[in-house]
């Protein structure tokens, strides 16, 4: 048995986690930017767009577009539950969407309820 093989696997997993952590931090730091693109994210991570697509897909099981949307939806839920926002339009902008109707549709698909329901629950 090769003891270095286990450490190589651990190092590889650590690198993958670190890369995903780096991507997540980049997304969260720029979450209100509605024009986040795969090209820009890949450039920030110093990789090609093709490699970016492959890495995101391999590590998350989602396309980059769907992964970005999932991160935005999760952040939206956190913001709605925080009580720091008084209306859905504010949260819509805070997570990088232009239209609150589109945001609400995606939110309902993700969580099974409208964002206003989460907001009202927090304020009641």
Beta strands, then each sheet from edge to edge (+ up, - down):
end
